[in-house]
Amino acid sequence: MGLLSMRNVDRGDGGQDRSRKNVLLIIVDQVIRDVLGTYVGDICQTPVLDNLSRQGITFDNAYTSISLCSPARASMLTGKLPHNHGILYNVTRHPYGRAELEEEASMISAFLLQAGYRCGYIGKWHIGMGKGPWEYGFEGTTFAGYGLPDSIFLGATPPGTAVS
């Protein structure tokens, strides 16, 4: 699960510009529509997600160009199809795909930062072996364990972060 949060930047007087809404994007792996109560599913009880969706926007006609975690996340955050960003498999040292986005890759965070939002990322990164969310303008950290040495989530812990 990944949590992408965009907040309005303070006006300078301690308040926020209330004319623009905050954005919260929740990315969940391996969940089908019929599971969540938000979409009239009854397999799992999801009261918090149901409440969030009632207060916001849901995507009723969502589509993924690939059903693998790493390429799908990279597509969602870059706006590119997998064959354009090059991550075709889950991030590992796979011989037929990239384990990292191209150096010049831009993410949604770049556009939101330019528009005056602060961007946070919490949770599983899984988009590359080297760069982490902070190198794309995100603030925050990942859940414990996702940045441990020799993990497929390398790069997900900011430099200088102590791992115990």
C-alpha positions as protocol buffer text, in pm:
chain_id: "A"
residue {
  index: 1
  type: MET
  ca { x: 0 y: 0 z: 0 }
}
residue {
  index: 2
  type: GLY
  ca { x: 123 y: 348 z: -78 }
}
residue {
  index: 3
  type: LEU
  ca { x: -19 y: 675 z: 40 }
}
residue {
  index: 4
  type: LEU
  ca { x: 41 y: 987 z: -161 }
}
residue {
  index: 5
  type: SER
  ca { x: -64 y: 1310 z: 6 }
}
residue {
  index: 6
  type: MET
  ca { x: -63 y: 1658 z: -141 }
}
residue {
  index: 7
  type: ARG
  ca { x: -128 y: 1961 z: 80 }
}
residue {
  index: 8
  type: ASN
  ca { x: -166 y: 2326 z: 5 }
}
residue {
  index: 9
  type: VAL
  ca { x: 142 y: 2524 z: 98 }
}
residue {
  index: 10
  type: ASP
  ca { x: 99 y: 2771 z: 383 }
}
residue {
  index: 11
  type: ARG
  ca { x: 25 y: 3130 z: 276 }
}
residue {
  index: 12
  type: GLY
  ca { x: 295 y: 3258 z: 509 }
}
residue {
  index: 13
  type: ASP
  ca { x: 60 y: 3377 z: 783 }
}
residue {
  index: 14
  type: GLY
  ca { x: 21 y: 3026 z: 925 }
}
residue {
  index: 15
  type: GLY
  ca { x: -298 y: 2953 z: 731 }
}
residue {
  index: 16
  type: GLN
  ca { x: -358 y: 2751 z: 420 }
}
residue {
  index: 17
  type: ASP
  ca { x: -509 y: 2859 z: 92 }
}
residue {
  index: 18
  type: ARG
  ca { x: -855 y: 2705 z: 131 }
}
residue {
  index: 19
  type: SER
  ca { x: -948 y: 2769 z: -233 }
}
residue {
  index: 20
  type: ARG
  ca { x: -760 y: 2454 z: -336 }
}
residue {
  index: 21
  type: LYS
  ca { x: -842 y: 2109 z: -208 }
}
residue {
  index: 22
  type: ASN
  ca { x: -593 y: 1870 z: -54 }
}
residue {
  index: 23
  type: VAL
  ca { x: -538 y: 1547 z: -246 }
}
residue {
  index: 24
  type: LEU
  ca { x: -500 y: 1199 z: -98 }
}
residue {
  index: 25
  type: LEU
  ca { x: -422 y: 911 z: -334 }
}
residue {
  index: 26
  type: ILE
  ca { x: -422 y: 562 z: -184 }
}
residue {
  index: 27
  type: ILE
  ca { x: -250 y: 293 z: -389 }
}
residue {
  index: 28
  type: VAL
  ca { x: -333 y: -64 z: -289 }
}
residue {
  index: 29
  type: ASP
  ca { x: -192 y: -382 z: -444 }
}
residue {
  index: 30
  type: GLN
  ca { x: -399 y: -683 z: -546 }
}
residue {
  index: 31
  type: VAL
  ca { x: -743 y: -548 z: -466 }
}
residue {
  index: 32
  type: ILE
  ca { x: -1040 y: -597 z: -694 }
}
residue {
  index: 33
  type: ARG
  ca { x: -1339 y: -367 z: -701 }
}
residue {
  index: 34
  type: ASP
  ca { x: -1583 y: -617 z: -549 }
}
residue {
  index: 35
  type: VAL
  ca { x: -1383 y: -644 z: -227 }
}
residue {
  index: 36
  type: LEU
  ca { x: -1421 y: -286 z: -104 }
}
residue {
  index: 37
  type: GLY
  ca { x: -1739 y: -153 z: 53 }
}
residue {
  index: 38
  type: THR
  ca { x: -1684 y: 169 z: -139 }
}
residue {
  index: 39
  type: TYR
  ca { x: -1780 y: -16 z: -455 }
}
residue {
  index: 40
  type: VAL
  ca { x: -2068 y: -214 z: -300 }
}
residue {
  index: 41
  type: GLY
  ca { x: -1842 y: -506 z: -219 }
}
residue {
  index: 42
  type: ASP
  ca { x: -1915 y: -714 z: 85 }
}
residue {
  index: 43
  type: ILE
  ca { x: -1615 y: -946 z: 103 }
}
residue {
  index: 44
  type: CYS
  ca { x: -1416 y: -716 z: 333 }
}
residue {
  index: 45
  type: GLN
  ca { x: -1531 y: -454 z: 580 }
}
residue {
  index: 46
  type: THR
  ca { x: -1355 y: -129 z: 488 }
}
residue {
  index: 47
  type: PRO
  ca { x: -1529 y: 143 z: 694 }
}
residue {
  index: 48
  type: VAL
  ca { x: -1241 y: 392 z: 689 }
}
residue {
  index: 49
  type: LEU
  ca { x: -1193 y: 367 z: 312 }
}
residue {
  index: 50
  type: ASP
  ca { x: -1571 y: 382 z: 266 }
}
residue {
  index: 51
  type: ASN
  ca { x: -1587 y: 703 z: 469 }
}
residue {
  index: 52
  type: LEU
  ca { x: -1295 y: 860 z: 280 }
}
residue {
  index: 53
  type: SER
  ca { x: -1457 y: 778 z: -53 }
}
residue {
  index: 54
  type: ARG
  ca { x: -1789 y: 933 z: 53 }
}
residue {
  index: 55
  type: GLN
  ca { x: -1604 y: 1258 z: 125 }
}
residue {
  index: 56
  type: GLY
  ca { x: -1398 y: 1257 z: -194 }
}
residue {
  index: 57
  type: ILE
  ca { x: -1375 y: 1114 z: -543 }
}
residue {
  index: 58
  type: THR
  ca { x: -1363 y: 750 z: -646 }
}
residue {
  index: 59
  type: PHE
  ca { x: -1250 y: 615 z: -980 }
}
residue {
  index: 60
  type: ASP
  ca { x: -1534 y: 403 z: -1112 }
}
residue {
  index: 61
  type: ASN
  ca { x: -1377 y: 322 z: -1449 }
}
residue {
  index: 62
  type: ALA
  ca { x: -1018 y: 269 z: -1342 }
}
residue {
  index: 63
  type: TYR
  ca { x: -783 y: 80 z: -1570 }
}
residue {
  index: 64
  type: THR
  ca { x: -432 y: -50 z: -1532 }
}
residue {
  index: 65
  type: SER
  ca { x: -211 y: -114 z: -1831 }
}
residue {
  index: 66
  type: ILE
  ca { x: -31 y: -391 z: -1644 }
}
residue {
  index: 67
  type: SER
  ca { x: -123 y: -600 z: -1341 }
}
residue {
  index: 68
  type: LEU
  ca { x: 220 y: -602 z: -1177 }
}
residue {
  index: 69
  type: CYS
  ca { x: 301 y: -376 z: -883 }
}
residue {
  index: 70
  type: SER
  ca { x: 619 y: -196 z: -994 }
}
residue {
  index: 71
  type: PRO
  ca { x: 518 y: -110 z: -1350 }
}
residue {
  index: 72
  type: ALA
  ca { x: 165 y: -13 z: -1244 }
}
residue {
  index: 73
  type: ARG
  ca { x: 294 y: 221 z: -970 }
}
residue {
  index: 74
  type: ALA
  ca { x: 549 y: 373 z: -1208 }
}
residue {
  index: 75
  type: SER
  ca { x: 274 y: 431 z: -1466 }
}
residue {
  index: 76
  type: MET
  ca { x: 39 y: 588 z: -1214 }
}
residue {
  index: 77
  type: LEU
  ca { x: 302 y: 831 z: -1083 }
}
residue {
  index: 78
  type: THR
  ca { x: 474 y: 917 z: -1415 }
}
residue {
  index: 79
  type: GLY
  ca { x: 171 y: 912 z: -1644 }
}
residue {
  index: 80
  type: LYS
  ca { x: 360 y: 684 z: -1885 }
}
residue {
  index: 81
  type: LEU
  ca { x: 279 y: 337 z: -2010 }
}
residue {
  index: 82
  type: PRO
  ca { x: 522 y: 62 z: -1904 }
}
residue {
  index: 83
  type: HIS
  ca { x: 681 y: 35 z: -2248 }
}
residue {
  index: 84
  type: ASN
  ca { x: 763 y: 408 z: -2223 }
}
residue {
  index: 85
  type: HIS
  ca { x: 906 y: 417 z: -1870 }
}
residue {
  index: 86
  type: GLY
  ca { x: 1077 y: 79 z: -1909 }
}
residue {
  index: 87
  type: ILE
  ca { x: 978 y: -94 z: -1585 }
}
residue {
  index: 88
  type: LEU
  ca { x: 808 y: -405 z: -1722 }
}
residue {
  index: 89
  type: TYR
  ca { x: 843 y: -639 z: -1425 }
}
residue {
  index: 90
  type: ASN
  ca { x: 836 y: -607 z: -1050 }
}
residue {
  index: 91
  type: VAL
  ca { x: 1153 y: -432 z: -943 }
}
residue {
  index: 92
  type: THR
  ca { x: 1429 y: -688 z: -923 }
}
residue {
  index: 93
  type: ARG
  ca { x: 1736 y: -743 z: -1131 }
}
residue {
  index: 94
  type: HIS
  ca { x: 1525 y: -888 z: -1414 }
}
residue {
  index: 95
  type: PRO
  ca { x: 1718 y: -940 z: -1740 }
}
residue {
  index: 96
  type: TYR
  ca { x: 1436 y: -814 z: -1966 }
}
residue {
  index: 97
  type: GLY
  ca { x: 1338 y: -490 z: -1803 }
}
residue {
  index: 98
  type: ARG
  ca { x: 1465 y: -195 z: -1610 }
}
residue {
  index: 99
  type: ALA
  ca { x: 1503 y: -192 z: -1234 }
}
residue {
  index: 100
  type: GLU
  ca { x: 1497 y: 188 z: -1233 }
}
residue {
  index: 101
  type: LEU
  ca { x: 1312 y: 471 z: -1402 }
}
residue {
  index: 102
  type: GLU
  ca { x: 1511 y: 664 z: -1660 }
}
residue {
  index: 103
  type: GLU
  ca { x: 1719 y: 946 z: -1510 }
}
residue {
  index: 104
  type: GLU
  ca { x: 1502 y: 1223 z: -1653 }
}
residue {
  index: 105
  type: ALA
  ca { x: 1172 y: 1073 z: -1536 }
}
residue {
  index: 106
  type: SER
  ca { x: 920 y: 1317 z: -1394 }
}
residue {
  index: 107
  type: MET
  ca { x: 646 y: 1221 z: -1153 }
}
residue {
  index: 108
  type: ILE
  ca { x: 317 y: 1381 z: -1060 }
}
residue {
  index: 109
  type: SER
  ca { x: 498 y: 1535 z: -763 }
}
residue {
  index: 110
  type: ALA
  ca { x: 697 y: 1768 z: -993 }
}
residue {
  index: 111
  type: PHE
  ca { x: 379 y: 1920 z: -1135 }
}
residue {
  index: 112
  type: LEU
  ca { x: 209 y: 1946 z: -797 }
}
residue {
  index: 113
  type: LEU
  ca { x: 514 y: 2109 z: -636 }
}
residue {
  index: 114
  type: GLN
  ca { x: 519 y: 2361 z: -920 }
}
residue {
  index: 115
  type: ALA
  ca { x: 151 y: 2434 z: -849 }
}
residue {
  index: 116
  type: GLY
  ca { x: 228 y: 2508 z: -483 }
}
residue {
  index: 117
  type: TYR
  ca { x: 146 y: 2175 z: -319 }
}
residue {
  index: 118
  type: ARG
  ca { x: 360 y: 1984 z: -72 }
}
residue {
  index: 119
  type: CYS
  ca { x: 380 y: 1614 z: -157 }
}
residue {
  index: 120
  type: GLY
  ca { x: 421 y: 1333 z: 92 }
}
residue {
  index: 121
  type: TYR
  ca { x: 466 y: 962 z: 32 }
}
residue {
  index: 122
  type: ILE
  ca { x: 416 y: 698 z: 298 }
}
residue {
  index: 123
  type: GLY
  ca { x: 437 y: 324 z: 245 }
}
residue {
  index: 124
  type: LYS
  ca { x: 568 y: 79 z: -8 }
}
residue {
  index: 125
  type: TRP
  ca { x: 769 y: 250 z: -284 }
}
residue {
  index: 126
  type: HIS
  ca { x: 864 y: -42 z: -516 }
}
residue {
  index: 127
  type: ILE
  ca { x: 954 y: 187 z: -810 }
}
residue {
  index: 128
  type: GLY
  ca { x: 1324 y: 137 z: -856 }
}
residue {
  index: 129
  type: MET
  ca { x: 1629 y: 3 z: -681 }
}
residue {
  index: 130
  type: GLY
  ca { x: 1817 y: 329 z: -631 }
}
residue {
  index: 131
  type: LYS
  ca { x: 1604 y: 642 z: -607 }
}
residue {
  index: 132
  type: GLY
  ca { x: 1352 y: 687 z: -333 }
}
residue {
  index: 133
  type: PRO
  ca { x: 1045 y: 911 z: -306 }
}
residue {
  index: 134
  type: TRP
  ca { x: 1239 y: 1209 z: -167 }
}
residue {
  index: 135
  type: GLU
  ca { x: 1443 y: 1224 z: -490 }
}
residue {
  index: 136
  type: TYR
  ca { x: 1120 y: 1294 z: -677 }
}
residue {
  index: 137
  type: GLY
  ca { x: 1010 y: 1574 z: -443 }
}
residue {
  index: 138
  type: PHE
  ca { x: 810 y: 1369 z: -194 }
}
residue {
  index: 139
  type: GLU
  ca { x: 840 y: 1421 z: 180 }
}
residue {
  index: 140
  type: GLY
  ca { x: 796 y: 1143 z: 432 }
}
residue {
  index: 141
  type: THR
  ca { x: 930 y: 796 z: 475 }
}
residue {
  index: 142
  type: THR
  ca { x: 841 y: 437 z: 411 }
}
residue {
  index: 143
  type: PHE
  ca { x: 715 y: 180 z: 655 }
}
residue {
  index: 144
  type: ALA
  ca { x: 982 y: -1 z: 856 }
}
residue {
  index: 145
  type: GLY
  ca { x: 1151 y: -279 z: 664 }
}
residue {
  index: 146
  type: TYR
  ca { x: 1102 y: -157 z: 309 }
}
residue {
  index: 147
  type: GLY
  ca { x: 1444 y: 7 z: 291 }
}
residue {
  index: 148
  type: LEU
  ca { x: 1656 y: -260 z: 456 }
}
residue {
  index: 149
  type: PRO
  ca { x: 1982 y: -361 z: 289 }
}
residue {
  index: 150
  type: ASP
  ca { x: 1945 y: -619 z: 10 }
}
residue {
  index: 151
  type: SER
  ca { x: 1573 y: -547 z: -9 }
}
residue {
  index: 152
  type: ILE
  ca { x: 1392 y: -506 z: -341 }
}
residue {
  index: 153
  type: PHE
  ca { x: 1285 y: -173 z: -196 }
}
residue {
  index: 154
  type: LEU
  ca { x: 1638 y: -28 z: -178 }
}
residue {
  index: 155
  type: GLY
  ca { x: 1639 y: 347 z: -208 }
}
residue {
  index: 156
  type: ALA
  ca { x: 1316 y: 381 z: -16 }
}
residue {
  index: 157
  type: THR
  ca { x: 1482 y: 511 z: 300 }
}
residue {
  index: 158
  type: PRO
  ca { x: 1627 y: 865 z: 288 }
}
residue {
  index: 159
  type: PRO
  ca { x: 2007 y: 889 z: 310 }
}
residue {
  index: 160
  type: GLY
  ca { x: 2132 y: 909 z: 668 }
}
residue {
  index: 161
  type: THR
  ca { x: 1829 y: 731 z: 813 }
}
residue {
  index: 162
  type: ALA
  ca { x: 1932 y: 488 z: 1085 }
}
residue {
  index: 163
  type: VAL
  ca { x: 1803 y: 135 z: 1035 }
}
residue {
  index: 164
  type: SER
  ca { x: 1787 y: -78 z: 1348 }
}
